[in-house]
Amino acid sequence: MKIGVYSKWIESLGGGEKVATTMAEALSEAGHEVDLISQVEVDKETLEKKMGVNLAKVKLTIWPDRRLE
């Protein structure tokens, strides 16, 4: 199954981001194809180190904010 986990403020590296990265890790280890989606680019190694997760099987995907103003 292909699954997307969205975290709008991934670069803040807070509690919500810990939950999102842990979910992405667990789902990928369960055999799912997982995209961790955010609006900004973040370094995968930094994310893994700060959150204490292994995201080797997780794809980081950027969806830029496209508000109509």
PyMOL Python script that loads the backbone (N, CA, C, O; Angstrom):
from pymol import cmd

cmd.read_pdbstr("""\
ATOM      1  N   MET A   1       0.848  -1.170   0.000  1.00  0.00           N
ATOM      2  CA  MET A   1       0.000   0.000   0.000  1.00  0.00           C
ATOM      3  C   MET A   1       0.896   1.237   0.000  1.00  0.00           C
ATOM      4  O   MET A   1       1.929   1.256   0.669  1.00  0.00           O
ATOM      5  N   LYS A   2       0.507   2.260  -0.744  1.00  0.00           N
ATOM      6  CA  LYS A   2       1.232   3.523  -0.750  1.00  0.00           C
ATOM      7  C   LYS A   2       0.546   4.479   0.217  1.00  0.00           C
ATOM      8  O   LYS A   2      -0.666   4.686   0.154  1.00  0.00           O
ATOM      9  N   ILE A   3       1.355   5.067   1.128  1.00  0.00           N
ATOM     10  CA  ILE A   3       0.814   5.918   2.182  1.00  0.00           C
ATOM     11  C   ILE A   3       1.586   7.232   2.230  1.00  0.00           C
ATOM     12  O   ILE A   3       2.811   7.238   2.107  1.00  0.00           O
ATOM     13  N   GLY A   4       0.874   8.344   2.410  1.00  0.00           N
ATOM     14  CA  GLY A   4       1.495   9.645   2.601  1.00  0.00           C
ATOM     15  C   GLY A   4       1.257  10.128   4.021  1.00  0.00           C
ATOM     16  O   GLY A   4       0.134  10.083   4.524  1.00  0.00           O
ATOM     17  N   VAL A   5       2.331  10.595   4.670  1.00  0.00           N
ATOM     18  CA  VAL A   5       2.235  11.186   6.011  1.00  0.00           C
ATOM     19  C   VAL A   5       2.616  12.647   5.845  1.00  0.00           C
ATOM     20  O   VAL A   5       3.733  12.951   5.426  1.00  0.00           O
ATOM     21  N   TYR A   6       1.693  13.562   6.171  1.00  0.00           N
ATOM     22  CA  TYR A   6       1.904  14.989   5.947  1.00  0.00           C
ATOM     23  C   TYR A   6       2.289  15.692   7.242  1.00  0.00           C
ATOM     24  O   TYR A   6       1.663  15.506   8.285  1.00  0.00           O
ATOM     25  N   SER A   7       3.343  16.510   7.144  1.00  0.00           N
ATOM     26  CA  SER A   7       3.763  17.342   8.271  1.00  0.00           C
ATOM     27  C   SER A   7       4.100  18.731   7.729  1.00  0.00           C
ATOM     28  O   SER A   7       5.154  18.925   7.123  1.00  0.00           O
ATOM     29  N   LYS A   8       3.219  19.679   7.946  1.00  0.00           N
ATOM     30  CA  LYS A   8       3.389  21.022   7.383  1.00  0.00           C
ATOM     31  C   LYS A   8       4.641  21.715   7.917  1.00  0.00           C
ATOM     32  O   LYS A   8       5.334  22.394   7.159  1.00  0.00           O
ATOM     33  N   TRP A   9       4.941  21.558   9.190  1.00  0.00           N
ATOM     34  CA  TRP A   9       6.062  22.271   9.797  1.00  0.00           C
ATOM     35  C   TRP A   9       7.198  21.313  10.163  1.00  0.00           C
ATOM     36  O   TRP A   9       7.720  21.365  11.276  1.00  0.00           O
ATOM     37  N   ILE A  10       7.575  20.449   9.240  1.00  0.00           N
ATOM     38  CA  ILE A  10       8.579  19.422   9.516  1.00  0.00           C
ATOM     39  C   ILE A  10       9.896  20.009  10.026  1.00  0.00           C
ATOM     40  O   ILE A  10      10.577  19.388  10.841  1.00  0.00           O
ATOM     41  N   GLU A  11      10.251  21.194   9.552  1.00  0.00           N
ATOM     42  CA  GLU A  11      11.532  21.805   9.938  1.00  0.00           C
ATOM     43  C   GLU A  11      11.570  22.250  11.390  1.00  0.00           C
ATOM     44  O   GLU A  11      12.648  22.531  11.913  1.00  0.00           O
ATOM     45  N   SER A  12      10.413  22.325  12.060  1.00  0.00           N
ATOM     46  CA  SER A  12      10.401  22.750  13.460  1.00  0.00           C
ATOM     47  C   SER A  12      10.909  21.653  14.401  1.00  0.00           C
ATOM     48  O   SER A  12      11.327  21.935  15.524  1.00  0.00           O
ATOM     49  N   LEU A  13      10.869  20.406  13.936  1.00  0.00           N
ATOM     50  CA  LEU A  13      11.394  19.266  14.697  1.00  0.00           C
ATOM     51  C   LEU A  13      10.811  19.169  16.108  1.00  0.00           C
ATOM     52  O   LEU A  13      11.525  18.906  17.076  1.00  0.00           O
ATOM     53  N   GLY A  14       9.503  19.386  16.200  1.00  0.00           N
ATOM     54  CA  GLY A  14       8.826  19.318  17.499  1.00  0.00           C
ATOM     55  C   GLY A  14       8.091  18.002  17.708  1.00  0.00           C
ATOM     56  O   GLY A  14       8.389  16.995  17.066  1.00  0.00           O
ATOM     57  N   GLY A  15       7.126  18.034  18.616  1.00  0.00           N
ATOM     58  CA  GLY A  15       6.391  16.828  18.986  1.00  0.00           C
ATOM     59  C   GLY A  15       5.545  16.247  17.872  1.00  0.00           C
ATOM     60  O   GLY A  15       5.494  15.029  17.702  1.00  0.00           O
ATOM     61  N   GLY A  16       4.883  17.098  17.115  1.00  0.00           N
ATOM     62  CA  GLY A  16       4.077  16.621  15.985  1.00  0.00           C
ATOM     63  C   GLY A  16       4.934  15.970  14.922  1.00  0.00           C
ATOM     64  O   GLY A  16       4.521  15.005  14.279  1.00  0.00           O
ATOM     65  N   GLU A  17       6.125  16.502  14.742  1.00  0.00           N
ATOM     66  CA  GLU A  17       7.055  15.959  13.765  1.00  0.00           C
ATOM     67  C   GLU A  17       7.609  14.613  14.237  1.00  0.00           C
ATOM     68  O   GLU A  17       7.886  13.730  13.424  1.00  0.00           O
ATOM     69  N   LYS A  18       7.768  14.464  15.540  1.00  0.00           N
ATOM     70  CA  LYS A  18       8.187  13.180  16.112  1.00  0.00           C
ATOM     71  C   LYS A  18       7.135  12.116  15.816  1.00  0.00           C
ATOM     72  O   LYS A  18       7.470  10.993  15.441  1.00  0.00           O
ATOM     73  N   VAL A  19       5.864  12.471  15.985  1.00  0.00           N
ATOM     74  CA  VAL A  19       4.769  11.543  15.705  1.00  0.00           C
ATOM     75  C   VAL A  19       4.756  11.189  14.214  1.00  0.00           C
ATOM     76  O   VAL A  19       4.648  10.015  13.859  1.00  0.00           O
ATOM     77  N   ALA A  20       4.865  12.193  13.344  1.00  0.00           N
ATOM     78  CA  ALA A  20       4.827  11.956  11.894  1.00  0.00           C
ATOM     79  C   ALA A  20       5.980  11.074  11.435  1.00  0.00           C
ATOM     80  O   ALA A  20       5.775  10.150  10.648  1.00  0.00           O
ATOM     81  N   THR A  21       7.185  11.345  11.913  1.00  0.00           N
ATOM     82  CA  THR A  21       8.339  10.550  11.485  1.00  0.00           C
ATOM     83  C   THR A  21       8.287   9.137  12.051  1.00  0.00           C
ATOM     84  O   THR A  21       8.693   8.188  11.380  1.00  0.00           O
ATOM     85  N   THR A  22       7.796   8.986  13.268  1.00  0.00           N
ATOM     86  CA  THR A  22       7.662   7.657  13.863  1.00  0.00           C
ATOM     87  C   THR A  22       6.620   6.837  13.108  1.00  0.00           C
ATOM     88  O   THR A  22       6.817   5.644  12.876  1.00  0.00           O
ATOM     89  N   MET A  23       5.508   7.474  12.724  1.00  0.00           N
ATOM     90  CA  MET A  23       4.488   6.789  11.929  1.00  0.00           C
ATOM     91  C   MET A  23       5.056   6.372  10.581  1.00  0.00           C
ATOM     92  O   MET A  23       4.840   5.245  10.134  1.00  0.00           O
ATOM     93  N   ALA A  24       5.782   7.281   9.930  1.00  0.00           N
ATOM     94  CA  ALA A  24       6.375   6.970   8.626  1.00  0.00           C
ATOM     95  C   ALA A  24       7.347   5.799   8.742  1.00  0.00           C
ATOM     96  O   ALA A  24       7.349   4.902   7.898  1.00  0.00           O
ATOM     97  N   GLU A  25       8.165   5.811   9.782  1.00  0.00           N
ATOM     98  CA  GLU A  25       9.121   4.727  10.005  1.00  0.00           C
ATOM     99  C   GLU A  25       8.387   3.396  10.205  1.00  0.00           C
ATOM    100  O   GLU A  25       8.722   2.404   9.558  1.00  0.00           O
ATOM    101  N   ALA A  26       7.406   3.368  11.081  1.00  0.00           N
ATOM    102  CA  ALA A  26       6.678   2.136  11.398  1.00  0.00           C
ATOM    103  C   ALA A  26       5.953   1.588  10.166  1.00  0.00           C
ATOM    104  O   ALA A  26       5.975   0.383   9.913  1.00  0.00           O
ATOM    105  N   LEU A  27       5.321   2.461   9.414  1.00  0.00           N
ATOM    106  CA  LEU A  27       4.595   2.022   8.217  1.00  0.00           C
ATOM    107  C   LEU A  27       5.546   1.479   7.156  1.00  0.00           C
ATOM    108  O   LEU A  27       5.236   0.493   6.488  1.00  0.00           O
ATOM    109  N   SER A  28       6.704   2.121   7.000  1.00  0.00           N
ATOM    110  CA  SER A  28       7.667   1.639   6.008  1.00  0.00           C
ATOM    111  C   SER A  28       8.243   0.294   6.432  1.00  0.00           C
ATOM    112  O   SER A  28       8.461  -0.579   5.592  1.00  0.00           O
ATOM    113  N   GLU A  29       8.488   0.122   7.713  1.00  0.00           N
ATOM    114  CA  GLU A  29       9.013  -1.153   8.207  1.00  0.00           C
ATOM    115  C   GLU A  29       7.972  -2.273   8.117  1.00  0.00           C
ATOM    116  O   GLU A  29       8.320  -3.454   8.103  1.00  0.00           O
ATOM    117  N   ALA A  30       6.704  -1.893   8.058  1.00  0.00           N
ATOM    118  CA  ALA A  30       5.630  -2.881   7.893  1.00  0.00           C
ATOM    119  C   ALA A  30       5.437  -3.261   6.424  1.00  0.00           C
ATOM    120  O   ALA A  30       4.561  -4.058   6.090  1.00  0.00           O
ATOM    121  N   GLY A  31       6.263  -2.684   5.554  1.00  0.00           N
ATOM    122  CA  GLY A  31       6.229  -3.061   4.145  1.00  0.00           C
ATOM    123  C   GLY A  31       5.484  -2.117   3.227  1.00  0.00           C
ATOM    124  O   GLY A  31       5.321  -2.413   2.043  1.00  0.00           O
ATOM    125  N   HIS A  32       5.028  -0.985   3.746  1.00  0.00           N
ATOM    126  CA  HIS A  32       4.305  -0.026   2.918  1.00  0.00           C
ATOM    127  C   HIS A  32       5.279   0.941   2.235  1.00  0.00           C
ATOM    128  O   HIS A  32       6.384   1.181   2.723  1.00  0.00           O
ATOM    129  N   GLU A  33       4.846   1.485   1.104  1.00  0.00           N
ATOM    130  CA  GLU A  33       5.608   2.510   0.396  1.00  0.00           C
ATOM    131  C   GLU A  33       5.159   3.855   0.982  1.00  0.00           C
ATOM    132  O   GLU A  33       4.012   4.262   0.796  1.00  0.00           O
ATOM    133  N   VAL A  34       6.066   4.545   1.692  1.00  0.00           N
ATOM    134  CA  VAL A  34       5.688   5.729   2.464  1.00  0.00           C
ATOM    135  C   VAL A  34       6.381   6.989   1.944  1.00  0.00           C
ATOM    136  O   VAL A  34       7.590   7.008   1.716  1.00  0.00           O
ATOM    137  N   ASP A  35       5.579   8.038   1.766  1.00  0.00           N
ATOM    138  CA  ASP A  35       6.088   9.366   1.464  1.00  0.00           C
ATOM    139  C   ASP A  35       5.849  10.240   2.690  1.00  0.00           C
ATOM    140  O   ASP A  35       4.727  10.312   3.192  1.00  0.00           O
ATOM    141  N   LEU A  36       6.894  10.901   3.171  1.00  0.00           N
ATOM    142  CA  LEU A  36       6.762  11.902   4.234  1.00  0.00           C
ATOM    143  C   LEU A  36       6.691  13.242   3.518  1.00  0.00           C
ATOM    144  O   LEU A  36       7.664  13.683   2.906  1.00  0.00           O
ATOM    145  N   ILE A  37       5.537  13.882   3.599  1.00  0.00           N
ATOM    146  CA  ILE A  37       5.237  15.065   2.786  1.00  0.00           C
ATOM    147  C   ILE A  37       5.292  16.323   3.633  1.00  0.00           C
ATOM    148  O   ILE A  37       4.764  16.368   4.744  1.00  0.00           O
ATOM    149  N   SER A  38       5.948  17.354   3.084  1.00  0.00           N
ATOM    150  CA  SER A  38       6.024  18.650   3.752  1.00  0.00           C
ATOM    151  C   SER A  38       6.075  19.756   2.707  1.00  0.00           C
ATOM    152  O   SER A  38       6.205  19.492   1.512  1.00  0.00           O
ATOM    153  N   GLN A  39       5.971  20.988   3.168  1.00  0.00           N
ATOM    154  CA  GLN A  39       6.024  22.138   2.268  1.00  0.00           C
ATOM    155  C   GLN A  39       7.436  22.672   2.095  1.00  0.00           C
ATOM    156  O   GLN A  39       7.678  23.505   1.222  1.00  0.00           O
ATOM    157  N   VAL A  40       8.359  22.211   2.902  1.00  0.00           N
ATOM    158  CA  VAL A  40       9.741  22.689   2.832  1.00  0.00           C
ATOM    159  C   VAL A  40      10.694  21.502   2.786  1.00  0.00           C
ATOM    160  O   VAL A  40      10.377  20.410   3.257  1.00  0.00           O
ATOM    161  N   GLU A  41      11.861  21.739   2.210  1.00  0.00           N
ATOM    162  CA  GLU A  41      12.874  20.702   2.144  1.00  0.00           C
ATOM    163  C   GLU A  41      13.596  20.606   3.485  1.00  0.00           C
ATOM    164  O   GLU A  41      13.886  21.618   4.123  1.00  0.00           O
ATOM    165  N   VAL A  42      13.877  19.389   3.895  1.00  0.00           N
ATOM    166  CA  VAL A  42      14.595  19.149   5.141  1.00  0.00           C
ATOM    167  C   VAL A  42      15.607  18.034   4.888  1.00  0.00           C
ATOM    168  O   VAL A  42      15.341  17.117   4.111  1.00  0.00           O
ATOM    169  N   ASP A  43      16.748  18.110   5.531  1.00  0.00           N
ATOM    170  CA  ASP A  43      17.786  17.111   5.376  1.00  0.00           C
ATOM    171  C   ASP A  43      17.370  15.817   6.073  1.00  0.00           C
ATOM    172  O   ASP A  43      17.061  15.819   7.264  1.00  0.00           O
ATOM    173  N   LYS A  44      17.363  14.726   5.333  1.00  0.00           N
ATOM    174  CA  LYS A  44      16.896  13.445   5.868  1.00  0.00           C
ATOM    175  C   LYS A  44      17.766  12.962   7.033  1.00  0.00           C
ATOM    176  O   LYS A  44      17.244  12.453   8.025  1.00  0.00           O
ATOM    177  N   GLU A  45      19.071  13.116   6.920  1.00  0.00           N
ATOM    178  CA  GLU A  45      19.961  12.686   8.008  1.00  0.00           C
ATOM    179  C   GLU A  45      19.710  13.469   9.290  1.00  0.00           C
ATOM    180  O   GLU A  45      19.690  12.897  10.380  1.00  0.00           O
ATOM    181  N   THR A  46      19.518  14.773   9.156  1.00  0.00           N
ATOM    182  CA  THR A  46      19.224  15.611  10.325  1.00  0.00           C
ATOM    183  C   THR A  46      17.905  15.184  10.960  1.00  0.00           C
ATOM    184  O   THR A  46      17.799  15.068  12.181  1.00  0.00           O
ATOM    185  N   LEU A  47      16.919  14.955  10.129  1.00  0.00           N
ATOM    186  CA  LEU A  47      15.601  14.528  10.605  1.00  0.00           C
ATOM    187  C   LEU A  47      15.700  13.204  11.358  1.00  0.00           C
ATOM    188  O   LEU A  47      15.121  13.058  12.435  1.00  0.00           O
ATOM    189  N   GLU A  48      16.422  12.252  10.803  1.00  0.00           N
ATOM    190  CA  GLU A  48      16.590  10.948  11.459  1.00  0.00           C
ATOM    191  C   GLU A  48      17.297  11.095  12.806  1.00  0.00           C
ATOM    192  O   GLU A  48      16.888  10.497  13.801  1.00  0.00           O
ATOM    193  N   LYS A  49      18.354  11.893  12.825  1.00  0.00           N
ATOM    194  CA  LYS A  49      19.136  12.077  14.051  1.00  0.00           C
ATOM    195  C   LYS A  49      18.320  12.765  15.146  1.00  0.00           C
ATOM    196  O   LYS A  49      18.288  12.302  16.286  1.00  0.00           O
ATOM    197  N   LYS A  50      17.664  13.872  14.797  1.00  0.00           N
ATOM    198  CA  LYS A  50      16.900  14.641  15.792  1.00  0.00           C
ATOM    199  C   LYS A  50      15.667  13.900  16.302  1.00  0.00           C
ATOM    200  O   LYS A  50      15.302  14.019  17.471  1.00  0.00           O
ATOM    201  N   MET A  51      15.024  13.128  15.410  1.00  0.00           N
ATOM    202  CA  MET A  51      13.796  12.422  15.788  1.00  0.00           C
ATOM    203  C   MET A  51      14.063  11.002  16.270  1.00  0.00           C
ATOM    204  O   MET A  51      13.161  10.361  16.809  1.00  0.00           O
ATOM    205  N   GLY A  52      15.275  10.498  16.089  1.00  0.00           N
ATOM    206  CA  GLY A  52      15.610   9.155  16.547  1.00  0.00           C
ATOM    207  C   GLY A  52      14.906   8.059  15.762  1.00  0.00           C
ATOM    208  O   GLY A  52      14.479   7.054  16.330  1.00  0.00           O
ATOM    209  N   VAL A  53      14.785   8.258  14.442  1.00  0.00           N
ATOM    210  CA  VAL A  53      14.083   7.293  13.589  1.00  0.00           C
ATOM    211  C   VAL A  53      14.972   6.879  12.417  1.00  0.00           C
ATOM    212  O   VAL A  53      15.980   7.521  12.123  1.00  0.00           O
ATOM    213  N   ASN A  54      14.575   5.791  11.757  1.00  0.00           N
ATOM    214  CA  ASN A  54      15.246   5.323  10.558  1.00  0.00           C
ATOM    215  C   ASN A  54      14.290   5.522   9.387  1.00  0.00           C
ATOM    216  O   ASN A  54      13.272   4.837   9.282  1.00  0.00           O
ATOM    217  N   LEU A  55      14.622   6.457   8.517  1.00  0.00           N
ATOM    218  CA  LEU A  55      13.760   6.770   7.381  1.00  0.00           C
ATOM    219  C   LEU A  55      14.351   6.279   6.062  1.00  0.00           C
ATOM    220  O   LEU A  55      14.062   6.830   5.001  1.00  0.00           O
ATOM    221  N   ALA A  56      15.181   5.238   6.137  1.00  0.00           N
ATOM    222  CA  ALA A  56      15.855   4.715   4.945  1.00  0.00           C
ATOM    223  C   ALA A  56      14.861   4.294   3.861  1.00  0.00           C
ATOM    224  O   ALA A  56      15.144   4.445   2.672  1.00  0.00           O
ATOM    225  N   LYS A  57      13.708   3.771   4.258  1.00  0.00           N
ATOM    226  CA  LYS A  57      12.704   3.293   3.297  1.00  0.00           C
ATOM    227  C   LYS A  57      11.626   4.342   3.016  1.00  0.00           C
ATOM    228  O   LYS A  57      10.661   4.057   2.308  1.00  0.00           O
ATOM    229  N   VAL A  58      11.778   5.542   3.557  1.00  0.00           N
ATOM    230  CA  VAL A  58      10.773   6.601   3.421  1.00  0.00           C
ATOM    231  C   VAL A  58      11.258   7.641   2.409  1.00  0.00           C
ATOM    232  O   VAL A  58      12.415   8.060   2.445  1.00  0.00           O
ATOM    233  N   LYS A  59      10.368   8.050   1.510  1.00  0.00           N
ATOM    234  CA  LYS A  59      10.691   9.085   0.521  1.00  0.00           C
ATOM    235  C   LYS A  59      10.219  10.435   1.058  1.00  0.00           C
ATOM    236  O   LYS A  59       9.067  10.573   1.470  1.00  0.00           O
ATOM    237  N   LEU A  60      11.107  11.428   1.053  1.00  0.00           N
ATOM    238  CA  LEU A  60      10.710  12.785   1.430  1.00  0.00           C
ATOM    239  C   LEU A  60      10.179  13.494   0.194  1.00  0.00           C
ATOM    240  O   LEU A  60      10.855  13.557  -0.833  1.00  0.00           O
ATOM    241  N   THR A  61       8.972  14.025   0.296  1.00  0.00           N
ATOM    242  CA  THR A  61       8.307  14.676  -0.828  1.00  0.00           C
ATOM    243  C   THR A  61       7.934  16.105  -0.443  1.00  0.00           C
ATOM    244  O   THR A  61       7.413  16.347   0.645  1.00  0.00           O
ATOM    245  N   ILE A  62       8.205  17.047  -1.345  1.00  0.00           N
ATOM    246  CA  ILE A  62       7.892  18.454  -1.099  1.00  0.00           C
ATOM    247  C   ILE A  62       6.669  18.851  -1.917  1.00  0.00           C
ATOM    248  O   ILE A  62       6.634  18.666  -3.133  1.00  0.00           O
ATOM    249  N   TRP A  63       5.662  19.401  -1.231  1.00  0.00           N
ATOM    250  CA  TRP A  63       4.497  19.999  -1.864  1.00  0.00           C
ATOM    251  C   TRP A  63       4.499  21.467  -1.454  1.00  0.00           C
ATOM    252  O   TRP A  63       4.025  21.802  -0.369  1.00  0.00           O
ATOM    253  N   PRO A  64       5.024  22.348  -2.306  1.00  0.00           N
ATOM    254  CA  PRO A  64       5.089  23.769  -1.936  1.00  0.00           C
ATOM    255  C   PRO A  64       3.701  24.350  -1.651  1.00  0.00           C
ATOM    256  O   PRO A  64       2.699  23.929  -2.228  1.00  0.00           O
ATOM    257  N   ASP A  65       3.677  25.322  -0.751  1.00  0.00           N
ATOM    258  CA  ASP A  65       2.435  26.031  -0.427  1.00  0.00           C
ATOM    259  C   ASP A  65       2.028  26.833  -1.655  1.00  0.00           C
ATOM    260  O   ASP A  65       2.811  27.640  -2.155  1.00  0.00           O
ATOM    261  N   ARG A  66       0.828  26.622  -2.138  1.00  0.00           N
ATOM    262  CA  ARG A  66       0.368  27.312  -3.335  1.00  0.00           C
ATOM    263  C   ARG A  66      -0.938  28.059  -3.081  1.00  0.00           C
ATOM    264  O   ARG A  66      -1.936  27.866  -3.774  1.00  0.00           O
ATOM    265  N   ARG A  67      -0.896  28.907  -2.079  1.00  0.00           N
ATOM    266  CA  ARG A  67      -2.085  29.696  -1.743  1.00  0.00           C
ATOM    267  C   ARG A  67      -2.381  30.706  -2.863  1.00  0.00           C
ATOM    268  O   ARG A  67      -1.474  31.250  -3.493  1.00  0.00           O
ATOM    269  N   LEU A  68      -3.630  30.926  -3.075  1.00  0.00           N
ATOM    270  CA  LEU A  68      -4.047  31.959  -4.024  1.00  0.00           C
ATOM    271  C   LEU A  68      -4.222  33.252  -3.245  1.00  0.00           C
ATOM    272  O   LEU A  68      -5.038  33.324  -2.326  1.00  0.00           O
ATOM    273  N   GLU A  69      -3.466  34.258  -3.606  1.00  0.00           N
ATOM    274  CA  GLU A  69      -3.558  35.517  -2.877  1.00  0.00           C
ATOM    275  C   GLU A  69      -3.952  36.634  -3.793  1.00  0.00           C
ATOM    276  O   GLU A  69      -4.080  37.777  -3.354  1.00  0.00           O
TER     277      GLU A  69
END
""", "prot")
cmd.dss("prot")
cmd.show_as("cartoon", "prot")
cmd.util.cbc("prot")
cmd.orient("prot")
